[in-house]
Amino acid sequence: MCYYYTASRIDYLAQEMGLKRVLWALMLVISVAIYGSHAPLLTLCKVDGKIPFSASSVVVLTELTKLVLSFISLLIWDRRQLGVSLSWRHAAPFALSALLYAANNNLVVHMQLFMDPSTYQVLSNLKIGSTALLYSMFLHQRLSLHKWLALFLLTAAGVSYTYGGLQDLQHSSSSPEMQLHVTLIGLLLISVYCLISGLSAVYTEVILKTQDLPLTLQNLFLYFFGVLLNLIVHLLSSNGAGFLDGFSFWVLVIVVSQALNGLIMSVVMKHSSNITRLFVISCSMLVNALLSVLLFSLQLTAFFFLAVLLIGLAVHLYYGVK
């Protein structure tokens, strides 16, 4: 009887672990799909080649959606935490996290004045290195040489894809070749952007992992400050247009998908690491390319296939080599 009970218990635990692995893989696949579909969805929102809505409005609504979903999750799975005595010390660290995220979101806009969009896309891949460096420092995770090489390949893959992974054959003959340009101030701003990007991600991971609180409650703190700070930014930068001006079905899809992805990334940082997040973002280039080909008749170039090769090598080096 004891042996039967033990064997049954082992089978149950094995099934539970198998289910968790399946759910984890599904969550990462969904995140890859959301990251990869973001740019094509923005293109579908354009009217006469321009974004018709306020970007700050979308950020506020996305943060608000994450806040509401976090509260619902708290009521469903961690309702007992509502009666737990909490102090401002639990919530205060998330204010800095939300401030860093808000600062970076606004920095992206101002950087466009000192470089062209293509240069920004190429140079922004340097945040992979800054995130990995800060991750290694603040979480005391010593990365081996082959893991650093994997992250370098991941950065090179991003540069290769954003530089010329896709080509529009219909307009390539009538438009000049892409000219990359950036000023000295632009280089300084992109450096600050990459630093803050890595710092905000790693700092948030440290808080999520060191606090003895359920993730749903931590998300509630984070997104409360996210809504507050981004709402202030929106009010200060508003040009008098309505909050929902230019909104469409595709904008709603962006808000909901980005909110869902934010919650997924919280799970990843709580139970895995920012390195996993970097690989998810890099793999999303494949989804972005597929959607761009299907929706906008863009053509894949040699840079795309080089990026795919580099990502494959990076995944093998980081997760496959012991």
N, C-alpha and C positions, 0 to 999 in steps of 0.2 A: 504493500500500500504506500509506504514512504517513497519507494523508488518510483512508483507510478506518479505520485504527486510531484516529485522533483522533476521527472521527465516532462510532465505536462506544463510545469512552470517554466522550464527552459524553452519549450516550444512556444509558449505564449510570449515570453520575452523576445525570442527571435523574431516572431511575427510582428511584434510591436516595433522593434528596431528596423525591420524591413519596411514597415509602413512609414516610419519617420524618414527613412532615406528616400523613399518615393516622394513623399510630400516636400522634402527639402529640395530634391531635384526639380520637381514641378514648380516650386516657388522661384528657383533660379532661372528656369526657362521662361517663366512669365516675366521676370524682371528683364531678361535679355530682350524679349519681344517688346516690352514697353520702352526701354531705352532706344531700341532700334527704330521704333515707329514714331518717335517724337518729332524728328525733323520732317518726315513726310507728312505728318498730320499738320504741322505748321504751314507747310506748302499748300495743303488743301484748304486752309483757312484764308489764304490770301485773296484779296479782291483787287483786281487791276495791278497785280504784282506787289501789293503792299499789305502788311498786317493791319487789319482794320480795328483791332481792339487794343486796349491798354495792357501792356505786359504786367504792370504792377497789379492790376485787377485780377489777372489770372493767378499770380503768385498768392495773393490774399485768399482767393477762393480755394486754391489748392491746400493752403495751410489750414483753412477753416474746415475743409472736407476731412483732412487728416485728424483734426481735433475732434470732430464729431464721431468719426469711425473709432478713434481711440476711446472715447467715452462710452460708446456702445459696447466695445470689446471689454471694457472694464466692468460694465454692468453684467455682461453675460458670463465672463470667465473669472473675474477677480472681484466680485461684489463685496466680499468680506473685507477688502482693503479700504473700502469707503469708511469703515468705522475705526481704522487704525489712526493713531495719533501721529500727525505729520507736522514738521516745522518748516520754516522758510529755507532752512539749510538743505532740504531735499530738493526744493524747486530752484533755488538761486543759481546753481551751476548751469542749468539749462538756458538761463538768460544770456550768458556769454556765448553759448553754442548757437542760439538763434541769432544773436548779433553778428557773429562771424559769417553765418550763412547769408544774412541780409546784406552785409557789406560786400560779399563777393558777387551777389546777384546784381548789385548796383555798379560794381566795378566793371563788370562785363560791358555794360552800356557805355561807360565813359572811355573804355579802351578803344572803342571803335573810331574815336576821333584821332587816334595816333597810329593806326594800322588798318590795313584792309581786312575784311572778314576772313579771307583765306589764310592770311598770316596768323590771325588769332586762332583759327582752327588747328593750324599746324603746331604753333608754339604752346597751345594749351595742353598738349600731350605731355609736356614736361611736369604736369602735376602728378603724374604717375610716380616719377622719381621723388618728388617732394613728399608725397604721401607715404611712400615706402620708407624713406629716411626718418620721418617723424614717427612712423609706426614702430620702427626698430628702436628709436630712442626712448619714447615715452612708455611703451609697453614692454620694454626690455626684451624684445624678440630679436635674437641674433640670427640674421639671415646668412645662409651659406653662400659661397661664391656662385654656385650654379643657379641659386634663386635670384641673386642680383642680376645675373646674366639673363635670366628669364624676364625680369622686369624691364631690362634694357631692350630686349627684343619686343616686348609689349609696347614700349614707347615708340620704337622704330616702326612697328606695325601701324600705330595710330598716325604717325607722321606720313607714312607711305599712302595710307588710305585717304587722309584728309587733303593731301597735296594733289592727288590725281587718280583716285580709285574709280571715279565715275566720270563719264564724258557725255556731253550732249552733242550728238553729231548734227542735229538740226540747226544748231546755232554756232557751232565751232568755226564754221567757215566765214561767218559774218562778224564774229566778235574777235577782238584781239586776244593774244595769249595771256594767260593769267600772270599778272605782274605782282609779285610779293613786295610789299614795302612796309617798313616800320621805323618810327622815329626813336630817338634815345629815350624819350619819356615813355613811349610805348613799351620798350624793352623793360624799363623799370616797373611799369604797371603790370606787365604780364608776369614778372618775377614775383611781385607782391601778390598777384592773383593766385599763382601756383602755390605760394607759401600759405596763404590763408585757406585755400582749398584743402590742402593737406592737413593744416592745423585744425580746421573745423571738423573734418571727418575723424581724425585721430582723437581729438579732445572729446567728441561725442562718444566715441567707442570707449574711452577710458571711463567716462561717467556711467554709461550703461552697464559696464562690467564690474565697477567697484561698488556701486550702490546696491544694497540688499533690498531692492524693490522690484515688483513685477514690471515687465516691459510695458504693459498697458498704461500703468500709472506714470512711468517715465515719459512715455510718448505724450501723455496728457500735459505734462509740464512743458516739454519741448515745444509742442505745437501751440500751446497757449501763448508763449512768448513769440513764437513765429508769427501768429496772427497779429499780435499787438504791434510788433516792430514793423512788419511789412505794411500794416494798415497806416501807420504813421508815415512811412516812406511814400505810400500812395497818395496820401492827403497833401504832403509837401510837394510832390512832383506833379500833381493833377493839373491839367490845363483847362479845366472847366467842363470837360466832356463827361457824359454819364458813365457810371461805374460799369454798366453792362453794354455800353455802345459797341457795336461790331461783333457781338457774340453770335455764335451759330452752333449747330449740332456738333461740329468737329471741335470747337472750343470746349464744349462740355465733355467730349471724349478725352481731350487733353487733361482737363482738370481732374476727372475721375481716375484716369490711368496714372497720372503723376502722383496723385494722393496714394493710390494703392502701392505704387513703387516705393514711395517714401516709407510706408509701413513695412514693406518687405526688407528694405535696406536697414531698418532698425533691427529686425530679426537677425539679419546677416551680421551686423556689427555686434549685437549682443551675444550671439552664439557661435560666430565664426570670426571674421576679421575684415578690415578694410582691404586687405590684399584680395580676398574673394570678390569684393565689390569692384576692384579694378579689373579683374578678369571678366566679370559680368559686363562691365561697360565696354571693354575691348571686343568681346564676342558679339555685342550688339551691332557692331559694324556690318556683320554678315546679314542681319535682318534689315538694316538700313539699306544696304545695297540691293537686296532682293526686292524690297518694296519700291525702291527708286526705279529699278528696271521695269517692274510690272505696272506701276502707276504713271510714270513719267517718261517711259521709253528711253531711259539713259542706258549707256553702254558701259560694261565693265572693261577696265583697262589692265595692263600688266601690273600697275601699282596695287590694284585690288588683290590679285592673286599672290603678289609678294606679301601683302599684309596677312592674307589667310595662312600662308606658309609660316610667317613669323609668329603668328598667334599659336598655331599648332605646336611649333617648337617651344614656345614659352610655356604652354600648358604642360608639355612633356617634361621640361626641365624643372618646373616648380613642383608639380604634383607627382610626376612619374619617377624622377631620379632621387634615390635615397642617399 
